[in-house]
Amino acid sequence: MGTSSHYDLAIVGGGINGCALAREAAQAGLRVALLEARDFGAGVTSRSTRLIHGGLRYLESFRLSLVRESLRDRATLLREFPGIVRPQPFLLPVYRSDSRARWYVACGLALYRLLSAGGTLPAPRRVDARELLGLLPELDPDGLVGGFEYFDCQAVFPERLALEMAMQAESAGADIRNHARVTGLLLRDSRVEGVQFEGLCGSGELRSRVVVNATGAWVDQLLRLVRRDASESLLSLVNGAHIVVRDLPGAPRHAVYREARSDGRPFFIIPWRGLRLIGTTETLFCGDPSVTLPEESEIRYLLREANALFPTADLDRGNVLYAYSGSRPILKAPQDDFNRASRDHAIVDHQKTDGIAGLLTMAGGKLTTAPSFAKAVRRRVAGMLGTSTADAAPAQPRSVNGAPSEFATLYGPRWSEVLAAIAADPDMMRPLADGCSTKRGQVLYAIEHERAKTLADVMLRRTGAAYDPSYERSWAEAAADLAAGRLGWGRAERERALAEYDAELAQTFLRE
């Protein structure tokens, strides 16, 4: 059944930038609709290195404004979404053969600290070789001259961060819709006046005074709906592959940041849910960003670099629990060297570039800088609407004190509300299945309160159960039984839901 509604702003794309903009605009009093083709945070947001960081490496190319903005947003996200975003200590070893001397790295970290003035994370400190090997006993000692400890932040599930932003937008009055794919833009006299959509909850039209293309890696695909010529694409896509291993001897609670020995690229080994996340690669990509599984050559590269740093680990392909990859959208890169492309973001006004009024595109951007990007776009939209919107007052610091760690990671400051809802029924506190830490009640809570509509929504993006190293398909079957009872699925619908989940899982990561 078709629907038609009127808004100030329609946002197409529910990744981190679209969700941040929906929250920012709704809290400023605009009438907002947010439409996501799949699920909130399901695209590149969920396939990142899962770091909220200032971009230490950008200092070397003098992108001080980008680093300052990133550090400011890091502090904002840490304050407003504790638990979901949390401090992460890093160790940065320095070797005699490195291209960057120890004094040079020390200067960079000092500037990093200076640019984060007012932040709450501990200051960087110098670590000598003996202490470093005490913290990382399996670290390669050959040529080690010492290193540094510094702090950034991690979002264990950045897709949950996007979801929380979308739900805050809804609380402020926004109309948020996942599984609502935009199939067309409504045009009249070279002006965009809304969108056509279809999805699990039906199809229809949304009328809007301004439309923002916040589709990330799919930006150029959406623009093809209104561009009549073969206009040059706005973005380049860079695939970043990651692997997850069960254990890495000698790697404690610290993350390790290092330049890869083979090509000098930034290289991370990060604690993640009791496992180790190793990444990343950077490869230009020209395919469908919905399907970006890592190449075996990328997996071998990551294993080789991890073994070079921790020689006794002796990791091989059999140690990889799973691998995933995401297509990061960056501003158009030179064909001969995408590393020279800007990692910043840009607002594209298509009245200036294509003669199409009422349409903006959020191009590029990082996970960390979503708050600043959203604020800049909200101000631009307000100008187009001829209205004034004030910046929201900084949110009060929130706490996850007393939260079970898994609940803090998933729900942040809402943990007590979620736990109380689940614990009201003792049966809901039982594990979803044998060996599974997810509670039965978390599945139903995701469906009833967090807009989960598919098994992948539940297992991948609400509970993270599918990422558990002990994962069994019986867990998804148990979740399907609960969902069927709540959503009224018959046997055929349940089997179809499982088949669709299996297909999405196969496109999300490679298992061992």
N, C-alpha and C positions, 0 to 999 in steps of 0.2 A: 504493500500500500504506500502510495506516494505521500510525502510531507513537504510543506513549504513553510519556512520561517525567515525572519529578518534579523540581521545582526549588524553591529558596527564592523566586526572583524571576523573573518573565517580563516582559520589556520589549517593548512593542509600538511599533515605530517606530525606524528606523535612521538618523535624521538626526543632527545634531551632538549634540543633548541625549541621545538614546537611546544613541548610541555612547559618549558620555562617561560615562553612568551605568553601562553594561555594564562598562566598564573599571574604574571606581571600585569597583563592587560586587564584581566578580570578584577584584580585587586585595586586597579586604578579606576574602576567603575565603567569600563567599556562592556558592551554586550558581545560576548565572545562565543564562537563555536570552534571546537577542535575536532578534526576528523583524521583518523589514522587507519590506513588500509589494512594493517594486521593488528598488532597489539602495541601498547605503549612501550617504547624502548626495545622493540623486537628487532630492529635493524642493526645499524652499526653501533649504536649505544651499547648493546649487549655483547658486542664482539670486539671490544676494545681491550687495552692492557689493564683496565680497571683502576687507573690512577687518577687522582685529583692533584695536579702538580703545577708548579709555576713555570716549568720549562727551562730547567737549568741550562740545557744546551743552547737555547736561543740567545743567551748572553754573548756567546762567542761571535754571533753575527750582528750584535748591537741592537737587537730587537727589544730594547728596554721597556717600551710602552706595552708590548705584548706580555712580557714577564711581569711587569707591575700589575697589569690588569688580571693576569692569571693568579697572582699571589693574593690580590684583593678578593677575587672570587673564591679562591681556596678557603680563605678565612670565613667568608659568608656561608659557604656550604657546610663547613665544619661546625659553625655556630648553629645553623638552622636545621641541619639534618644529622645530629650526632648519632652514632651507631651505624647508620647507613654510610656515612663518611667518617673515617677515623684516622688518627695519626699513624704514620708508618715510618719507623726508623730505617734509614738506608746506610749501608757501608759502601764507600767508594775506594777500592784499592788502587794504588798507583805503583807502576812498575818502572824500572830503569829504562826499559825500551819504549815506553809510551810516548806518543807525540806531544802530550801535554805534561810539562814538568809539575812537580808537587807544588811549587810556589805559585804557578799559574792557576792550578785548580783552587788553591787557597784563596787567591784573589777573586776568582769567580764565585766561590761560596760566600765570601765576605760581602760582595755586591748583592748576591741573592738575599742574604740576611737584611741588608740595608733596604732593599726594595720591598721587603715584607714588613717594614716598620709597623708596629702596632699589632702584629700577629702574636699568637699564643704558643706557637711551637718552640721547642728548645733551639738554642743557637747551634750552628755547626761547630764541631770540634775536631782538632787534629788527633789522629791515632797513629802511634808508631807501629812498626812491623810486628813487634812481639805481641802487643795487645790485639792487633788485627788477627794474628794467627790464633790467639786465644779465643777470640770471638768466632772465627771461621777456621777451625783446626785443619780442615781438608783443603783449604785454599792453596793454590800453587805458590810455593815460597820462592821460586827461582826468580831473582831480580826484584823482589818486592821491597820497596823502600818505605812503605807506610801507607797511609790513606786518611780518610775522613769519615766521620759520622754526621749525617744531617737528616732532617725530617721533611717529608712531604705527607700526602694523605692517600688513602685507598678507599675506593667504593667497591666493596666485595661484589655487590650486585648493582651496577649502575642503572640497569633496567628498573630496579625498585626506586631509585632516585627519580627517574622520569615519571614513574607511576605516582609517587608522592606529590610531585609538582602538579600533575594532572588533577589529582584528587583535591589539592588545595585550590586549584583553579575552579573546580566544581563547587567547592564550599563557598567561593566568592561569587558564584552565580553563572559560571561558564557551562555551556552545553558540551560535554566531552563524549566522544563516540569512538570506540575502537571497532575494528572489523567493519569499517565504513570506507570503502575505496572510492576516491574521487575519479569519476569517469569523464568529466567534462567541465569546462569553465563557461559560465554564462556570459555572453558578450552582447553588447549593444552599442553601436556607434564607437567601436574601438575602446570600449570601457568594460572591464570585468565587473559584473554585478552579482556574482555568487558562483556556486558550484553545483554540479550534479553528482550524486553518489549512489552507490549500491553496497549492500553488505548483509550481514547476518540478521540485522533488524529491519530489513526492507530497503527501499530505494526512494529517492526523492530529490528535492532541490533545497538549497539554502541560499537565501538572498543576503547579500552582505555589501556594505559600502566599500570595504577594502578586503582583498584576499592576499594572504601571505603564503608563499611557497616555502615551506620549512621541511621539505622531504629529504634533505641530506643527500645521500648518494643518488637519489632518484630525481634531483632537481631538474636536470635537463630532460628527463622523460616527461615530467609534468608540463614543461614549457612547450613541448611539441604539440600539446593540445591547442595552443593559441598561436604559435609561430607558423607562418605560412611558408617560410623559406627554410633553407638549410643553414640557419644561423649557427655560428660557432658556439660550441658548448662553453658553459661558464666554468666547469670544473674538470679537474683530473681526479681519477680514482686511484688510490694507492692501497694495495692490499697489505695488511699486516697479519702475519701468521703467528700463532701461539701454540705451545704445547703444555700439557699438564702432566706432571709425574708424581708418583706417590711420595717419594722421599729423596732427599739429596743429602748424603752424609756431610756433616760439618756446616750445614746451613741452618742457623737457629731462627729466632724471631725476626732478625733483620732481613730486609731486602738488600740485594746487591746490584749496584749500578756500575757498569763497566763499558768501555768501548770494545766492540768485537775485534778480535785479533786479526781476522781475515780481511775486514773492510773498514774498520774504524767506526761503524755505526753504533748508536746507543743500544745497549743490551741489558736486559733486566732479568733477575731471578727473584721472584716475589713470593712470600708465604701467602697461601690462599686456601682457606677452609681446611687447614691441616695438610695441604698438599703444596706443591711448588709450581707456580706459573712462570714459564720461560718465554720471553719474546723480546723483540718482535722483528719481523722482516719489513721491507718496503719494496713493493713491486708494482709498477704501473699495471693497471687492470682496465680492460675494455669490454668486459662481459656484463652479465646480469648480476648486480650487487646482491640479489636475493640468494644467489648460490655462489659462495666464495670459499669452498673448502680448500685447505692448504695443499700445496704440491708436496710430493715426497721430498723433493730437493730442499724445500724450505724447512721441513722437519729435520732433515739431516743437518742442515746448517745450524739450527738451534741446538741440536744434540752436540755437534762438534764444538760449538762455542762454550757450552756448559761444561763439557769435558776438559776443554783447555783451561778453564778457570778452576775447576775442581777435578784434577786428574784421577783421583781414586774413585770418583763416582762411577766411571765406566758405564755411562748410560748408553743404551741402544734402543732400537725401535720398539722392542718388547717392553721397555719401561714407560712408554707413553700411554697414559690412560686414555687420553683423547686430545685432539688437536682442533683448533678452530681458527677462522680467519674473518676479517671484516674489511670492507672497502671504505677507507676513510676519504671523505670528499675534501679536496684542497683546491684553492683558487688555481685557475688554469696554469699548468706547469709548462716550462719550455720543453720541447720534445727531446732535446739533447741532454737535459739534466733536470729531472723533477725535484732534486734536492734544493734547487734554487727557488722553487715556488714558495709563495708566502703561506705560512701556517696561520695567518690571521683570518679574520672574517670580514665580509663585506655585505652591505645592503644594496641590492640592485633594484632601481626604480625603472620598471619597464615602459613607463611613459617616455622616458629619456632614451632608452636603448631600442625599443621596438614600437613606440607609438601606441602602447596599450596602457590606458590609465587604470588606476585602482588595483594594480598588481605589484607586489614587492616579492623579492626572493632573498632568503637568508642563505648566503653562499659561504661555504667553508666553516671555520670555527672548530673549537675543541670542546671536549666534554667539560673541562674545567670552567671555561669562560661563558657557559650558557647564561648565567645571570646577567652579566654585562651586555652580552649580545641582545638578550631579550629586552633589557631596559632601553637600549639604543633604538630597537625596532619599535617599541611602544611609543617612544617620543616621535618617531617619524610618522607612525600611523596617526597619532593625535594631530600632528600638523596637517596631514591629508584630510582629516575629518573637520578641521577648523575648530578643534576644541582643545582645552588644556587639561592635562593630567599631571598630578603631582607624584613624585617619587614616594613610595611607601616608606614609612618609618622602619628603621632596622628592626628585625624581629628580635624578641628577647631570647637570650641563650636558653637552650632546652637541654634536658638531661636524660640519660638512659641508666642512671644509677639504679642498681638492683635488678636490672634486666638480665635474664638468661642470655648468654652471648649470641645464640642463634636468633633469638627474638629481636635483640638489639640490631643485629646485622640486617634483618629483613624489614622490620617495622619502625626502627628508630624510636622517636619519642612516643609513638602510638603503641608501644609494646604492651603496656599495662592494659590498655583498652582491648587489644586483641586477645591477650591472655585471659582476661576476665570473661570475654564473650565465649571463648572456647571452654574454659574451665567450668562454666555453668552446667555443663553436661559431662559427667565423668567418662562416658563412652567416647566423647570427642577428644579426650586427652590420650587415648590409646594410639599407638603407632599406626600409621597408614597400612603398613605391612611388616612382616618380620624383617628385622635388620634395618628398617627405615626410621630415621629420626623425625621425619615430618609427622605431625599429628593429624588424625582424621579431621579434626575441627578446622585445621588450617586450609584444607581443601574446600570445605563448605564456606569458610569465611571469605576465601578468594572469590568464590562464585557470588555470594550474597552481598559482599561489601566492597570488593575490589575490581568489579567488572570483568572477571575472568569468564570467557565464553567457550573456550576450547581446552582440551587436555594440555596442549602445549602452553597455553597461558598459565595453567596451574602448575605444571611440573617443571617448566623452564623458568618462567618469569615471576611467579608469585612465591613459590616455595623453594626453588632451586633443587628439588629432589632429583631431577634427571642428571645433575652434575655430580652426584654422590658417587665415589669410586666403587661402592657396593651395589650400585643401581641394578635392579632386576625389572624385567618388563611386568612382572606381577604387581609392582608398585603402581604402574599406570593402569592396570586392570582394576586394582582396588579403587583408585581415584575415579575411574570410569563408572564403577558401581555407585559410588557416592554421588557423582555428578548426575547420573541417570535418575536417581531417586529424587534429586532436587529439581532437575530441569525437565523431568517428564519424558526422558528418552525411552523409546522402545528398544528391543533387541537390535534391530537393524540400525537404528541411530547410534546405539552404543558401539557397534562394530565399525560403523563408518567413522565415528569420532576417534577410535583407536587407530584405524588405518591412516587417517589424516595426521594424527600425532606421530606415528611411526615415520611417515614421509617427511614431516618437518624436522624430526630429530635427525634423520639421515642427512638433511641439508644444513644442519646446524654445526655438527662436529663429527670428526672421524674418531671412532673408538679403536681401542687397541686390537 
